[in-house]
Amino acid sequence: MGGFTYKIGGGLESAGATIKILSSGEENKAVISAGASYYPWAKKKYGLDIGAGYNFKKATIITGWDVLQKWSPSCKVLGLLIVNFRF
């Protein structure tokens, strides 16, 4: 699954594109994820993350920890907030 990623409160350098492998593709179910991200405006351009979230009917929301970027999950609200929309 692909989508957008943004660290809450991080500014433009925290925005990027992400791809994820999810534990389930079923709708209305909690999931765990692993993925890679690209941050075009950041000094460190790449990230690898693990996370947990929820699959809705048309979107998935995941919060997680990026092991390369080392953003704290307690920073501001949730660390990383990944929203993927399905079309």
C-alpha positions as CSV (number, residue, x, y, z in Angstrom):
1,M,0.0,0.0,0.0
2,G,1.3,3.5,-0.8
3,G,0.4,6.9,0.6
4,F,1.6,10.0,2.3
5,T,3.5,10.4,5.6
6,Y,3.8,13.4,7.9
7,K,5.3,13.9,11.3
8,I,2.8,16.0,13.3
9,G,4.3,19.5,14.1
10,G,7.4,18.8,11.9
11,G,7.0,21.3,9.0
12,L,7.5,20.7,5.3
13,E,10.6,18.5,5.9
14,S,8.4,16.0,7.7
15,A,6.2,15.3,4.7
16,G,6.9,12.5,2.3
17,A,5.8,9.4,0.4
18,T,5.6,6.0,1.9
19,I,5.0,2.3,1.0
20,K,3.8,-0.2,3.6
21,I,3.3,-3.9,4.0
22,L,0.3,-4.5,6.3
23,S,-0.5,-7.5,8.4
24,S,-4.0,-7.6,6.9
25,G,-5.9,-6.2,3.9
26,E,-9.3,-6.7,5.5
27,E,-11.5,-3.6,6.2
28,N,-12.4,-2.5,9.7
29,K,-9.5,-4.3,11.3
30,A,-6.4,-3.3,13.4
31,V,-3.1,-3.9,11.6
32,I,0.6,-3.8,12.1
33,S,2.9,-2.4,9.4
34,A,6.5,-2.2,8.1
35,G,7.5,0.2,5.4
36,A,9.9,2.6,3.7
37,S,9.5,6.3,3.2
38,Y,11.0,9.1,1.1
39,Y,11.2,12.7,2.5
40,P,12.1,15.0,-0.4
41,W,12.6,18.2,1.7
42,A,14.5,16.6,4.7
43,K,18.2,16.4,5.2
44,K,17.8,12.6,5.8
45,K,15.8,11.6,2.7
46,Y,14.9,7.9,3.6
47,G,13.2,6.2,6.4
48,L,12.3,2.7,7.5
49,D,9.5,2.2,10.0
50,I,7.3,-0.1,12.0
51,G,3.8,0.8,13.2
52,A,0.3,-0.1,14.1
53,G,-3.0,1.3,13.0
54,Y,-6.5,0.6,11.6
55,N,-7.8,-0.3,8.2
56,F,-11.0,1.5,7.4
57,K,-13.1,1.0,4.2
58,K,-11.2,3.5,2.0
59,A,-8.2,4.5,4.2
60,T,-5.7,3.2,6.6
61,I,-4.2,5.3,9.5
62,I,-1.0,4.2,11.1
63,T,1.2,5.6,13.8
64,G,4.8,4.3,14.2
65,W,8.5,4.7,14.8
66,D,10.9,5.5,12.0
67,V,14.2,3.7,12.9
68,L,16.3,5.8,10.4
69,Q,14.8,9.2,11.1
70,K,14.8,8.5,14.9
71,W,11.7,10.7,15.4
72,S,10.3,10.1,18.9
73,P,6.8,8.6,18.9
74,S,6.0,10.8,21.8
75,C,7.0,14.0,19.9
76,K,4.0,16.3,19.7
77,V,0.9,14.0,19.2
78,L,1.9,10.6,17.7
79,G,5.2,10.8,16.0
80,L,4.4,9.6,12.5
81,L,0.9,9.7,11.1
82,I,0.5,7.8,7.9
83,V,-2.7,8.1,5.9
84,N,-3.2,5.9,2.9
85,F,-6.2,6.3,0.7
86,R,-7.5,3.5,-1.5
87,F,-9.1,4.3,-4.8
